């Protein structure tokens, strides 16, 4: 499963921004997610007219959390 992370800001308060974690039903690669996301984003935007999408990306859920738990990468 791939997750679509969408950063949105309130139209009435542009400094009020938050990340929305949307489950994207695509069983493919991150590149496929990026290529197929725009219609899904448009649908979300139409359903949430008080919010503006300012950026988005695809990621595999919990990969970042696992990396953070391991700590900083060691350098040689």
PyMOL Python script that loads the backbone (N, CA, C, O; Angstrom):
from pymol import cmd

cmd.read_pdbstr("""\
ATOM      1  N   UNK A   1       0.847  -1.176   0.000  1.00  0.00           N
ATOM      2  CA  UNK A   1       0.000   0.000   0.000  1.00  0.00           C
ATOM      3  C   UNK A   1       0.892   1.240   0.000  1.00  0.00           C
ATOM      4  O   UNK A   1       1.920   1.278   0.677  1.00  0.00           O
ATOM      5  N   UNK A   2       0.495   2.227  -0.750  1.00  0.00           N
ATOM      6  CA  UNK A   2       1.228   3.486  -0.823  1.00  0.00           C
ATOM      7  C   UNK A   2       0.359   4.573  -0.228  1.00  0.00           C
ATOM      8  O   UNK A   2      -0.862   4.572  -0.387  1.00  0.00           O
ATOM      9  N   UNK A   3       1.004   5.498   0.457  1.00  0.00           N
ATOM     10  CA  UNK A   3       0.294   6.601   1.093  1.00  0.00           C
ATOM     11  C   UNK A   3       0.605   7.890   0.346  1.00  0.00           C
ATOM     12  O   UNK A   3       1.741   8.134  -0.061  1.00  0.00           O
ATOM     13  N   UNK A   4      -0.414   8.698   0.180  1.00  0.00           N
ATOM     14  CA  UNK A   4      -0.279   9.988  -0.464  1.00  0.00           C
ATOM     15  C   UNK A   4      -0.281  11.034   0.651  1.00  0.00           C
ATOM     16  O   UNK A   4      -1.275  11.184   1.361  1.00  0.00           O
ATOM     17  N   UNK A   5       0.822  11.749   0.805  1.00  0.00           N
ATOM     18  CA  UNK A   5       0.948  12.776   1.842  1.00  0.00           C
ATOM     19  C   UNK A   5       0.682  14.113   1.154  1.00  0.00           C
ATOM     20  O   UNK A   5       1.410  14.513   0.245  1.00  0.00           O
ATOM     21  N   UNK A   6      -0.363  14.791   1.597  1.00  0.00           N
ATOM     22  CA  UNK A   6      -0.795  16.040   0.976  1.00  0.00           C
ATOM     23  C   UNK A   6      -0.707  17.141   2.030  1.00  0.00           C
ATOM     24  O   UNK A   6      -1.338  17.051   3.083  1.00  0.00           O
ATOM     25  N   UNK A   7       0.069  18.170   1.747  1.00  0.00           N
ATOM     26  CA  UNK A   7       0.120  19.332   2.632  1.00  0.00           C
ATOM     27  C   UNK A   7      -0.913  20.324   2.135  1.00  0.00           C
ATOM     28  O   UNK A   7      -0.877  20.753   0.982  1.00  0.00           O
ATOM     29  N   UNK A   8      -1.834  20.685   3.019  1.00  0.00           N
ATOM     30  CA  UNK A   8      -2.928  21.589   2.661  1.00  0.00           C
ATOM     31  C   UNK A   8      -2.928  22.780   3.617  1.00  0.00           C
ATOM     32  O   UNK A   8      -2.533  22.667   4.777  1.00  0.00           O
ATOM     33  N   UNK A   9      -3.379  23.918   3.105  1.00  0.00           N
ATOM     34  CA  UNK A   9      -3.485  25.129   3.913  1.00  0.00           C
ATOM     35  C   UNK A   9      -4.907  25.654   3.801  1.00  0.00           C
ATOM     36  O   UNK A   9      -5.535  25.568   2.746  1.00  0.00           O
ATOM     37  N   UNK A  10      -5.406  26.198   4.907  1.00  0.00           N
ATOM     38  CA  UNK A  10      -6.757  26.759   4.931  1.00  0.00           C
ATOM     39  C   UNK A  10      -6.782  28.028   4.082  1.00  0.00           C
ATOM     40  O   UNK A  10      -5.900  28.878   4.206  1.00  0.00           O
ATOM     41  N   UNK A  11      -7.783  28.156   3.228  1.00  0.00           N
ATOM     42  CA  UNK A  11      -7.890  29.349   2.396  1.00  0.00           C
ATOM     43  C   UNK A  11      -8.091  30.602   3.240  1.00  0.00           C
ATOM     44  O   UNK A  11      -7.549  31.661   2.922  1.00  0.00           O
ATOM     45  N   UNK A  12      -8.866  30.487   4.311  1.00  0.00           N
ATOM     46  CA  UNK A  12      -9.140  31.633   5.173  1.00  0.00           C
ATOM     47  C   UNK A  12      -7.928  32.014   6.033  1.00  0.00           C
ATOM     48  O   UNK A  12      -7.806  33.167   6.447  1.00  0.00           O
ATOM     49  N   UNK A  13      -7.044  31.068   6.302  1.00  0.00           N
ATOM     50  CA  UNK A  13      -5.855  31.294   7.130  1.00  0.00           C
ATOM     51  C   UNK A  13      -4.679  30.581   6.477  1.00  0.00           C
ATOM     52  O   UNK A  13      -4.334  29.473   6.886  1.00  0.00           O
ATOM     53  N   UNK A  14      -4.049  31.195   5.460  1.00  0.00           N
ATOM     54  CA  UNK A  14      -2.998  30.507   4.692  1.00  0.00           C
ATOM     55  C   UNK A  14      -1.820  29.993   5.513  1.00  0.00           C
ATOM     56  O   UNK A  14      -1.098  29.101   5.068  1.00  0.00           O
ATOM     57  N   UNK A  15      -1.620  30.546   6.704  1.00  0.00           N
ATOM     58  CA  UNK A  15      -0.514  30.046   7.531  1.00  0.00           C
ATOM     59  C   UNK A  15      -0.910  28.797   8.316  1.00  0.00           C
ATOM     60  O   UNK A  15      -0.059  28.170   8.947  1.00  0.00           O
ATOM     61  N   UNK A  16      -2.183  28.434   8.285  1.00  0.00           N
ATOM     62  CA  UNK A  16      -2.666  27.222   8.960  1.00  0.00           C
ATOM     63  C   UNK A  16      -2.591  26.062   7.975  1.00  0.00           C
ATOM     64  O   UNK A  16      -3.476  25.882   7.139  1.00  0.00           O
ATOM     65  N   UNK A  17      -1.535  25.289   8.085  1.00  0.00           N
ATOM     66  CA  UNK A  17      -1.312  24.174   7.164  1.00  0.00           C
ATOM     67  C   UNK A  17      -1.183  22.874   7.952  1.00  0.00           C
ATOM     68  O   UNK A  17      -0.809  22.873   9.125  1.00  0.00           O
ATOM     69  N   UNK A  18      -1.497  21.790   7.292  1.00  0.00           N
ATOM     70  CA  UNK A  18      -1.380  20.469   7.922  1.00  0.00           C
ATOM     71  C   UNK A  18      -1.184  19.421   6.853  1.00  0.00           C
ATOM     72  O   UNK A  18      -1.515  19.631   5.686  1.00  0.00           O
ATOM     73  N   UNK A  19      -0.645  18.300   7.261  1.00  0.00           N
ATOM     74  CA  UNK A  19      -0.473  17.159   6.358  1.00  0.00           C
ATOM     75  C   UNK A  19      -1.667  16.232   6.482  1.00  0.00           C
ATOM     76  O   UNK A  19      -2.114  15.908   7.582  1.00  0.00           O
ATOM     77  N   UNK A  20      -2.165  15.818   5.349  1.00  0.00           N
ATOM     78  CA  UNK A  20      -3.217  14.809   5.283  1.00  0.00           C
ATOM     79  C   UNK A  20      -2.567  13.536   4.744  1.00  0.00           C
ATOM     80  O   UNK A  20      -1.884  13.568   3.720  1.00  0.00           O
ATOM     81  N   UNK A  21      -2.778  12.435   5.425  1.00  0.00           N
ATOM     82  CA  UNK A  21      -2.244  11.145   4.992  1.00  0.00           C
ATOM     83  C   UNK A  21      -3.401  10.365   4.372  1.00  0.00           C
ATOM     84  O   UNK A  21      -4.294   9.886   5.071  1.00  0.00           O
ATOM     85  N   UNK A  22      -3.365  10.249   3.053  1.00  0.00           N
ATOM     86  CA  UNK A  22      -4.443   9.592   2.327  1.00  0.00           C
ATOM     87  C   UNK A  22      -3.981   8.216   1.867  1.00  0.00           C
ATOM     88  O   UNK A  22      -2.925   8.079   1.250  1.00  0.00           O
ATOM     89  N   UNK A  23      -4.766   7.222   2.165  1.00  0.00           N
ATOM     90  CA  UNK A  23      -4.450   5.869   1.692  1.00  0.00           C
ATOM     91  C   UNK A  23      -4.753   5.814   0.204  1.00  0.00           C
ATOM     92  O   UNK A  23      -5.886   6.029  -0.227  1.00  0.00           O
ATOM     93  N   UNK A  24      -3.749   5.530  -0.546  1.00  0.00           N
ATOM     94  CA  UNK A  24      -3.865   5.491  -1.992  1.00  0.00           C
ATOM     95  C   UNK A  24      -3.943   4.024  -2.385  1.00  0.00           C
ATOM     96  O   UNK A  24      -3.019   3.262  -2.100  1.00  0.00           O
ATOM     97  N   UNK A  25      -5.007   3.621  -3.022  1.00  0.00           N
ATOM     98  CA  UNK A  25      -5.268   2.219  -3.292  1.00  0.00           C
ATOM     99  C   UNK A  25      -4.389   1.578  -4.347  1.00  0.00           C
ATOM    100  O   UNK A  25      -4.683   0.471  -4.796  1.00  0.00           O
ATOM    101  N   UNK A  26      -3.339   2.229  -4.746  1.00  0.00           N
ATOM    102  CA  UNK A  26      -2.464   1.706  -5.788  1.00  0.00           C
ATOM    103  C   UNK A  26      -1.476   0.705  -5.208  1.00  0.00           C
ATOM    104  O   UNK A  26      -0.815   0.988  -4.209  1.00  0.00           O
ATOM    105  N   UNK A  27      -1.375  -0.434  -5.816  1.00  0.00           N
ATOM    106  CA  UNK A  27      -0.385  -1.438  -5.438  1.00  0.00           C
ATOM    107  C   UNK A  27       0.732  -1.392  -6.469  1.00  0.00           C
ATOM    108  O   UNK A  27       0.903  -2.332  -7.245  1.00  0.00           O
ATOM    109  N   UNK A  28       1.481  -0.319  -6.479  1.00  0.00           N
ATOM    110  CA  UNK A  28       2.544  -0.162  -7.469  1.00  0.00           C
ATOM    111  C   UNK A  28       3.725   0.561  -6.862  1.00  0.00           C
ATOM    112  O   UNK A  28       3.941   0.526  -5.651  1.00  0.00           O
ATOM    113  N   UNK A  29       4.481   1.214  -7.716  1.00  0.00           N
ATOM    114  CA  UNK A  29       5.677   1.915  -7.276  1.00  0.00           C
ATOM    115  C   UNK A  29       5.343   3.355  -6.889  1.00  0.00           C
ATOM    116  O   UNK A  29       4.249   3.853  -7.155  1.00  0.00           O
ATOM    117  N   UNK A  30       6.303   3.999  -6.261  1.00  0.00           N
ATOM    118  CA  UNK A  30       6.138   5.408  -5.915  1.00  0.00           C
ATOM    119  C   UNK A  30       6.009   6.259  -7.174  1.00  0.00           C
ATOM    120  O   UNK A  30       5.273   7.245  -7.186  1.00  0.00           O
ATOM    121  N   UNK A  31       6.713   5.884  -8.220  1.00  0.00           N
ATOM    122  CA  UNK A  31       6.623   6.616  -9.487  1.00  0.00           C
ATOM    123  C   UNK A  31       5.212   6.495 -10.071  1.00  0.00           C
ATOM    124  O   UNK A  31       4.662   7.477 -10.569  1.00  0.00           O
ATOM    125  N   UNK A  32       4.628   5.302 -10.012  1.00  0.00           N
ATOM    126  CA  UNK A  32       3.261   5.120 -10.501  1.00  0.00           C
ATOM    127  C   UNK A  32       2.286   5.951  -9.673  1.00  0.00           C
ATOM    128  O   UNK A  32       1.339   6.524 -10.212  1.00  0.00           O
ATOM    129  N   UNK A  33       2.516   6.014  -8.375  1.00  0.00           N
ATOM    130  CA  UNK A  33       1.681   6.835  -7.504  1.00  0.00           C
ATOM    131  C   UNK A  33       1.751   8.288  -7.952  1.00  0.00           C
ATOM    132  O   UNK A  33       0.721   8.943  -8.109  1.00  0.00           O
ATOM    133  N   UNK A  34       2.958   8.791  -8.156  1.00  0.00           N
ATOM    134  CA  UNK A  34       3.133  10.186  -8.558  1.00  0.00           C
ATOM    135  C   UNK A  34       2.449  10.477  -9.892  1.00  0.00           C
ATOM    136  O   UNK A  34       1.886  11.555 -10.081  1.00  0.00           O
ATOM    137  N   UNK A  35       2.495   9.532 -10.802  1.00  0.00           N
ATOM    138  CA  UNK A  35       1.891   9.742 -12.122  1.00  0.00           C
ATOM    139  C   UNK A  35       0.361   9.666 -12.069  1.00  0.00           C
ATOM    140  O   UNK A  35      -0.322  10.335 -12.845  1.00  0.00           O
ATOM    141  N   UNK A  36      -0.173   8.856 -11.161  1.00  0.00           N
ATOM    142  CA  UNK A  36      -1.618   8.655 -11.096  1.00  0.00           C
ATOM    143  C   UNK A  36      -2.324   9.521 -10.053  1.00  0.00           C
ATOM    144  O   UNK A  36      -3.554   9.516  -9.988  1.00  0.00           O
ATOM    145  N   UNK A  37      -1.580  10.255  -9.246  1.00  0.00           N
ATOM    146  CA  UNK A  37      -2.171  11.019  -8.144  1.00  0.00           C
ATOM    147  C   UNK A  37      -2.976  12.251  -8.563  1.00  0.00           C
ATOM    148  O   UNK A  37      -3.974  12.537  -7.902  1.00  0.00           O
ATOM    149  N   UNK A  38      -2.618  13.003  -9.610  1.00  0.00           N
ATOM    150  CA  UNK A  38      -3.333  14.261  -9.892  1.00  0.00           C
ATOM    151  C   UNK A  38      -4.857  14.168  -9.963  1.00  0.00           C
ATOM    152  O   UNK A  38      -5.517  15.041  -9.399  1.00  0.00           O
ATOM    153  N   UNK A  39      -5.460  13.177 -10.614  1.00  0.00           N
ATOM    154  CA  UNK A  39      -6.929  13.120 -10.594  1.00  0.00           C
ATOM    155  C   UNK A  39      -7.482  12.874  -9.182  1.00  0.00           C
ATOM    156  O   UNK A  39      -8.533  13.408  -8.826  1.00  0.00           O
ATOM    157  N   UNK A  40      -6.782  12.074  -8.388  1.00  0.00           N
ATOM    158  CA  UNK A  40      -7.192  11.801  -7.017  1.00  0.00           C
ATOM    159  C   UNK A  40      -7.101  13.085  -6.188  1.00  0.00           C
ATOM    160  O   UNK A  40      -7.981  13.371  -5.375  1.00  0.00           O
ATOM    161  N   UNK A  41      -6.032  13.854  -6.400  1.00  0.00           N
ATOM    162  CA  UNK A  41      -5.858  15.128  -5.702  1.00  0.00           C
ATOM    163  C   UNK A  41      -6.950  16.125  -6.098  1.00  0.00           C
ATOM    164  O   UNK A  41      -7.458  16.858  -5.250  1.00  0.00           O
ATOM    165  N   UNK A  42      -7.304  16.150  -7.363  1.00  0.00           N
ATOM    166  CA  UNK A  42      -8.377  17.038  -7.822  1.00  0.00           C
ATOM    167  C   UNK A  42      -9.702  16.665  -7.167  1.00  0.00           C
ATOM    168  O   UNK A  42     -10.475  17.541  -6.778  1.00  0.00           O
ATOM    169  N   UNK A  43      -9.959  15.383  -7.046  1.00  0.00           N
ATOM    170  CA  UNK A  43     -11.183  14.913  -6.392  1.00  0.00           C
ATOM    171  C   UNK A  43     -11.191  15.338  -4.923  1.00  0.00           C
ATOM    172  O   UNK A  43     -12.209  15.815  -4.422  1.00  0.00           O
ATOM    173  N   UNK A  44     -10.062  15.170  -4.233  1.00  0.00           N
ATOM    174  CA  UNK A  44      -9.969  15.559  -2.828  1.00  0.00           C
ATOM    175  C   UNK A  44     -10.177  17.069  -2.697  1.00  0.00           C
ATOM    176  O   UNK A  44     -10.890  17.530  -1.806  1.00  0.00           O
ATOM    177  N   UNK A  45      -9.555  17.827  -3.584  1.00  0.00           N
ATOM    178  CA  UNK A  45      -9.664  19.283  -3.552  1.00  0.00           C
ATOM    179  C   UNK A  45     -11.105  19.738  -3.759  1.00  0.00           C
ATOM    180  O   UNK A  45     -11.567  20.656  -3.082  1.00  0.00           O
ATOM    181  N   UNK A  46     -11.806  19.113  -4.675  1.00  0.00           N
ATOM    182  CA  UNK A  46     -13.215  19.453  -4.912  1.00  0.00           C
ATOM    183  C   UNK A  46     -14.086  19.128  -3.699  1.00  0.00           C
ATOM    184  O   UNK A  46     -15.063  19.828  -3.434  1.00  0.00           O
ATOM    185  N   UNK A  47     -13.743  18.086  -2.972  1.00  0.00           N
ATOM    186  CA  UNK A  47     -14.510  17.692  -1.793  1.00  0.00           C
ATOM    187  C   UNK A  47     -14.160  18.528  -0.562  1.00  0.00           C
ATOM    188  O   UNK A  47     -14.886  18.489   0.431  1.00  0.00           O
ATOM    189  N   UNK A  48     -13.060  19.284  -0.611  1.00  0.00           N
ATOM    190  CA  UNK A  48     -12.592  20.092   0.528  1.00  0.00           C
ATOM    191  C   UNK A  48     -12.299  21.516   0.041  1.00  0.00           C
ATOM    192  O   UNK A  48     -11.137  21.920  -0.002  1.00  0.00           O
ATOM    193  N   UNK A  49     -13.332  22.280  -0.327  1.00  0.00           N
ATOM    194  CA  UNK A  49     -13.118  23.596  -0.952  1.00  0.00           C
ATOM    195  C   UNK A  49     -12.507  24.659  -0.042  1.00  0.00           C
ATOM    196  O   UNK A  49     -12.077  25.700  -0.538  1.00  0.00           O
ATOM    197  N   UNK A  50     -12.453  24.439   1.254  1.00  0.00           N
ATOM    198  CA  UNK A  50     -11.867  25.429   2.159  1.00  0.00           C
ATOM    199  C   UNK A  50     -10.361  25.244   2.337  1.00  0.00           C
ATOM    200  O   UNK A  50      -9.719  25.980   3.086  1.00  0.00           O
ATOM    201  N   UNK A  51      -9.807  24.250   1.641  1.00  0.00           N
ATOM    202  CA  UNK A  51      -8.391  23.937   1.747  1.00  0.00           C
ATOM    203  C   UNK A  51      -7.718  24.030   0.386  1.00  0.00           C
ATOM    204  O   UNK A  51      -8.343  23.781  -0.645  1.00  0.00           O
ATOM    205  N   UNK A  52      -6.454  24.387   0.393  1.00  0.00           N
ATOM    206  CA  UNK A  52      -5.659  24.461  -0.830  1.00  0.00           C
ATOM    207  C   UNK A  52      -4.476  23.507  -0.708  1.00  0.00           C
ATOM    208  O   UNK A  52      -3.778  23.506   0.306  1.00  0.00           O
ATOM    209  N   UNK A  53      -4.256  22.710  -1.722  1.00  0.00           N
ATOM    210  CA  UNK A  53      -3.114  21.787  -1.733  1.00  0.00           C
ATOM    211  C   UNK A  53      -1.875  22.590  -2.121  1.00  0.00           C
ATOM    212  O   UNK A  53      -1.846  23.228  -3.173  1.00  0.00           O
ATOM    213  N   UNK A  54      -0.853  22.553  -1.265  1.00  0.00           N
ATOM    214  CA  UNK A  54       0.372  23.296  -1.550  1.00  0.00           C
ATOM    215  C   UNK A  54       1.520  22.387  -1.981  1.00  0.00           C
ATOM    216  O   UNK A  54       2.435  22.831  -2.674  1.00  0.00           O
ATOM    217  N   UNK A  55       1.478  21.128  -1.578  1.00  0.00           N
ATOM    218  CA  UNK A  55       2.461  20.148  -2.065  1.00  0.00           C
ATOM    219  C   UNK A  55       1.976  18.748  -1.705  1.00  0.00           C
ATOM    220  O   UNK A  55       1.088  18.570  -0.870  1.00  0.00           O
ATOM    221  N   UNK A  56       2.578  17.769  -2.352  1.00  0.00           N
ATOM    222  CA  UNK A  56       2.201  16.385  -2.091  1.00  0.00           C
ATOM    223  C   UNK A  56       3.338  15.476  -2.534  1.00  0.00           C
ATOM    224  O   UNK A  56       4.173  15.843  -3.361  1.00  0.00           O
ATOM    225  N   UNK A  57       3.344  14.290  -1.962  1.00  0.00           N
ATOM    226  CA  UNK A  57       4.290  13.262  -2.388  1.00  0.00           C
ATOM    227  C   UNK A  57       3.752  11.894  -1.972  1.00  0.00           C
ATOM    228  O   UNK A  57       2.841  11.789  -1.151  1.00  0.00           O
ATOM    229  N   UNK A  58       4.324  10.875  -2.545  1.00  0.00           N
ATOM    230  CA  UNK A  58       3.935   9.498  -2.246  1.00  0.00           C
ATOM    231  C   UNK A  58       5.032   8.861  -1.400  1.00  0.00           C
ATOM    232  O   UNK A  58       6.216   9.140  -1.585  1.00  0.00           O
ATOM    233  N   UNK A  59       4.625   8.008  -0.477  1.00  0.00           N
ATOM    234  CA  UNK A  59       5.616   7.238   0.279  1.00  0.00           C
ATOM    235  C   UNK A  59       4.990   5.951   0.775  1.00  0.00           C
ATOM    236  O   UNK A  59       3.769   5.814   0.859  1.00  0.00           O
ATOM    237  N   UNK A  60       5.856   5.023   1.098  1.00  0.00           N
ATOM    238  CA  UNK A  60       5.418   3.764   1.687  1.00  0.00           C
ATOM    239  C   UNK A  60       5.182   4.045   3.169  1.00  0.00           C
ATOM    240  O   UNK A  60       6.082   4.555   3.835  1.00  0.00           O
ATOM    241  N   UNK A  61       4.004   3.731   3.706  1.00  0.00           N
ATOM    242  CA  UNK A  61       3.717   4.036   5.108  1.00  0.00           C
ATOM    243  C   UNK A  61       4.752   3.449   6.060  1.00  0.00           C
ATOM    244  O   UNK A  61       5.215   2.322   5.888  1.00  0.00           O
ATOM    245  N   UNK A  62       5.096   4.232   7.055  1.00  0.00           N
ATOM    246  CA  UNK A  62       5.959   3.848   8.164  1.00  0.00           C
ATOM    247  C   UNK A  62       7.436   3.703   7.803  1.00  0.00           C
ATOM    248  O   UNK A  62       8.236   3.404   8.690  1.00  0.00           O
ATOM    249  N   UNK A  63       7.833   3.899   6.555  1.00  0.00           N
ATOM    250  CA  UNK A  63       9.249   3.784   6.204  1.00  0.00           C
ATOM    251  C   UNK A  63      10.038   4.895   6.895  1.00  0.00           C
ATOM    252  O   UNK A  63      11.113   4.641   7.439  1.00  0.00           O
ATOM    253  N   UNK A  64       9.518   6.118   6.878  1.00  0.00           N
ATOM    254  CA  UNK A  64      10.207   7.238   7.518  1.00  0.00           C
ATOM    255  C   UNK A  64      10.297   7.015   9.024  1.00  0.00           C
ATOM    256  O   UNK A  64      11.327   7.302   9.633  1.00  0.00           O
ATOM    257  N   UNK A  65       9.218   6.500   9.634  1.00  0.00           N
ATOM    258  CA  UNK A  65       9.224   6.249  11.073  1.00  0.00           C
ATOM    259  C   UNK A  65      10.297   5.228  11.441  1.00  0.00           C
ATOM    260  O   UNK A  65      10.987   5.387  12.448  1.00  0.00           O
ATOM    261  N   UNK A  66      10.438   4.186  10.633  1.00  0.00           N
ATOM    262  CA  UNK A  66      11.452   3.167  10.899  1.00  0.00           C
ATOM    263  C   UNK A  66      12.848   3.766  10.782  1.00  0.00           C
ATOM    264  O   UNK A  66      13.728   3.450  11.583  1.00  0.00           O
ATOM    265  N   UNK A  67      13.060   4.636   9.782  1.00  0.00           N
ATOM    266  CA  UNK A  67      14.365   5.272   9.603  1.00  0.00           C
ATOM    267  C   UNK A  67      14.665   6.194  10.778  1.00  0.00           C
ATOM    268  O   UNK A  67      15.795   6.221  11.265  1.00  0.00           O
ATOM    269  N   UNK A  68      13.680   6.945  11.236  1.00  0.00           N
ATOM    270  CA  UNK A  68      13.871   7.840  12.378  1.00  0.00           C
ATOM    271  C   UNK A  68      14.201   7.052  13.643  1.00  0.00           C
ATOM    272  O   UNK A  68      14.997   7.508  14.463  1.00  0.00           O
ATOM    273  N   UNK A  69      13.604   5.882  13.809  1.00  0.00           N
ATOM    274  CA  UNK A  69      13.821   5.064  14.995  1.00  0.00           C
ATOM    275  C   UNK A  69      15.263   4.522  15.038  1.00  0.00           C
ATOM    276  O   UNK A  69      15.821   4.305  16.113  1.00  0.00           O
ATOM    277  N   UNK A  70      15.846   4.310  13.864  1.00  0.00           N
ATOM    278  CA  UNK A  70      17.229   3.821  13.810  1.00  0.00           C
ATOM    279  C   UNK A  70      18.224   4.901  14.169  1.00  0.00           C
ATOM    280  O   UNK A  70      19.358   4.597  14.537  1.00  0.00           O
ATOM    281  N   UNK A  71      17.823   6.157  14.071  1.00  0.00           N
ATOM    282  CA  UNK A  71      18.725   7.267  14.389  1.00  0.00           C
ATOM    283  C   UNK A  71      19.461   7.741  13.159  1.00  0.00           C
ATOM    284  O   UNK A  71      19.229   7.240  12.058  1.00  0.00           O
ATOM    285  N   UNK A  72      20.348   8.705  13.337  1.00  0.00           N
ATOM    286  CA  UNK A  72      21.078   9.263  12.195  1.00  0.00           C
ATOM    287  C   UNK A  72      22.015   8.236  11.565  1.00  0.00           C
ATOM    288  O   UNK A  72      22.550   7.356  12.240  1.00  0.00           O
ATOM    289  N   UNK A  73      22.194   8.370  10.276  1.00  0.00           N
ATOM    290  CA  UNK A  73      23.085   7.468   9.546  1.00  0.00           C
ATOM    291  C   UNK A  73      24.528   7.743   9.972  1.00  0.00           C
ATOM    292  O   UNK A  73      24.918   8.895  10.161  1.00  0.00           O
ATOM    293  N   UNK A  74      25.299   6.701  10.117  1.00  0.00           N
ATOM    294  CA  UNK A  74      26.699   6.866  10.464  1.00  0.00           C
ATOM    295  C   UNK A  74      27.519   7.139   9.228  1.00  0.00           C
ATOM    296  O   UNK A  74      27.269   6.579   8.161  1.00  0.00           O
ATOM    297  N   UNK A  75      28.500   8.005   9.380  1.00  0.00           N
ATOM    298  CA  UNK A  75      29.368   8.317   8.266  1.00  0.00           C
ATOM    299  C   UNK A  75      30.750   7.741   8.521  1.00  0.00           C
ATOM    300  O   UNK A  75      31.225   7.705   9.656  1.00  0.00           O
ATOM    301  N   UNK A  76      31.380   7.297   7.458  1.00  0.00           N
ATOM    302  CA  UNK A  76      32.701   6.688   7.590  1.00  0.00           C
ATOM    303  C   UNK A  76      33.782   7.716   7.701  1.00  0.00           C
ATOM    304  O   UNK A  76      34.957   7.366   7.818  1.00  0.00           O
TER     305      UNK A  76
END
""", "prot")
cmd.dss("prot")
cmd.show_as("cartoon", "prot")
cmd.util.cbc("prot")
cmd.orient("prot")
